[in-house]
Amino acid sequence: MSKTDFSNLTRQVHQMPDFVRDALVENNLMEAYRDRPPYQQNDYVGWITRAKRPDTKQKRLTQMLAELDSGDLYMKMPYHPRRAPRVGTAQADRTP
């Protein structure tokens, strides 16, 4: 699994704590997490780690896991991942 490139982020980059990494692995959601844009990955980790109370951290972690599992939410807002163009379409056949 490749590392995410956070070099384009202008905000503080948050390091993922072990408890978040463990939860993603245990719930088989690391790939779903890595499929999200870098800003979302960073926002989730920052949002969870900024919580002061352990129960708030757990609540936020649970929300992130549920949103990654559903695939269509980000911070309780609709999320529509960009999909690669289908093979055979004019957009897919263009070369950069």
Buried (B, 14 or more C-beta within 10 A) or exposed (E): EEEBEEEEBEEEBBEBBEEBEEBBEEBEBBEBBBEBBBBBBBBBBBBBBEBEEEEEBBEBBEBBBEBBEEBEBBEEEEBEEEEEEEEEEEEEEEEE
